[in-house]
Amino acid sequence: MDQVLFDFDHVVITPWKLIGYLGAFLFTARWFVQMYATRRLKRAHLPMAFWYLSIVGSLMTLSYFIWGKNDSVGILQNAFPALVAMYNLIVELRHRQQERTAGVG
């Protein structure tokens, strides 16, 4: 995974960097998803896609920092948001399940 795919004026692109870039893009895209949902509902709102993009983006950048770059600062910087997003997703899914269960009875 360390083979050079592209070299643009001393900027080297490897498969791990592509994973890192995609992860950073997805992690950033979550804010556009949130902004769209807020604009549509005319109130602040975090849609489920926000949490999924947070998790996938964090895990992709985390994998880049673990295996592609071996950078402890990047590992710490991306591990925490991934854990928080997973926690929030679990809380939201449990809340939705409780609402469905309460609505049935």
C-alpha positions in Angstrom: 0.0 0.0 0.0 3.0 2.3 0.0 3.5 2.2 -3.8 3.4 5.6 -5.4 0.3 6.1 -7.5 1.0 9.8 -8.5 3.7 12.3 -7.9 2.7 15.9 -8.5 5.7 18.2 -8.0 6.9 16.3 -4.9 3.4 15.6 -3.6 3.4 11.8 -3.4 0.0 10.0 -3.5 -0.2 6.5 -2.2 -3.2 4.2 -1.6 -3.1 5.0 2.1 -3.2 8.7 1.3 -6.2 8.2 -0.9 -7.9 6.5 2.0 -6.9 9.4 4.3 -8.2 12.0 1.8 -11.5 10.1 1.3 -11.9 9.9 5.1 -11.2 13.6 5.5 -13.7 14.3 2.7 -16.4 12.2 4.4 -15.8 13.7 7.8 -16.1 17.2 6.3 -19.2 16.2 4.2 -21.1 15.5 7.4 -21.4 19.2 8.0 -22.9 19.8 4.6 -25.4 17.0 5.3 -26.2 18.7 8.7 -26.6 22.1 7.1 -28.9 20.7 4.4 -31.1 19.0 7.0 -31.2 22.2 9.2 -32.1 24.3 6.2 -34.9 21.8 5.1 -36.4 21.6 8.6 -35.8 25.2 9.5 -34.3 24.2 12.8 -31.0 22.7 14.0 -31.0 19.0 13.3 -28.4 16.2 13.1 -29.6 13.5 10.7 -28.5 9.9 10.9 -26.3 10.4 7.9 -24.2 12.8 10.0 -23.3 10.1 12.5 -22.6 7.5 9.7 -20.3 10.0 7.9 -18.6 10.8 11.2 -17.9 7.2 11.9 -16.8 6.2 8.4 -14.7 9.3 7.9 -13.0 9.0 11.3 -12.3 5.3 10.9 -10.8 5.9 7.4 -8.5 8.7 8.6 -7.7 6.6 11.7 -6.7 3.7 9.5 -4.5 6.0 7.5 -2.8 7.3 10.6 -2.3 3.8 12.0 -1.2 1.8 9.0 -0.3 4.5 6.4 1.6 7.0 8.4 2.0 5.6 11.9 1.4 8.9 13.5 0.3 8.9 17.2 -1.1 12.5 17.0 -3.3 11.6 14.1 -4.4 8.4 15.8 -5.5 10.3 19.0 -7.1 13.0 17.0 -9.3 10.6 15.0 -10.0 7.9 17.6 -12.0 10.1 19.9 -14.4 11.5 17.3 -15.0 8.0 16.1 -15.9 6.8 19.6 -18.2 9.8 20.3 -20.0 9.3 17.0 -20.5 5.6 17.7 -21.8 6.4 21.1 -24.2 9.0 19.7 -25.4 6.7 17.0 -26.1 4.0 19.5 -28.0 6.4 21.8 -30.1 7.6 18.8 -30.9 4.1 17.6 -32.0 3.1 21.1 -34.2 6.2 21.4 -35.8 5.5 18.0 -36.4 1.9 19.1 -38.0 3.1 22.4 -40.3 5.5 20.4 -41.4 2.6 18.1 -42.1 0.3 21.0 -44.0 3.0 22.9 -46.1 3.8 19.8 -47.1 0.2 19.4 -48.7 -0.3 22.8 
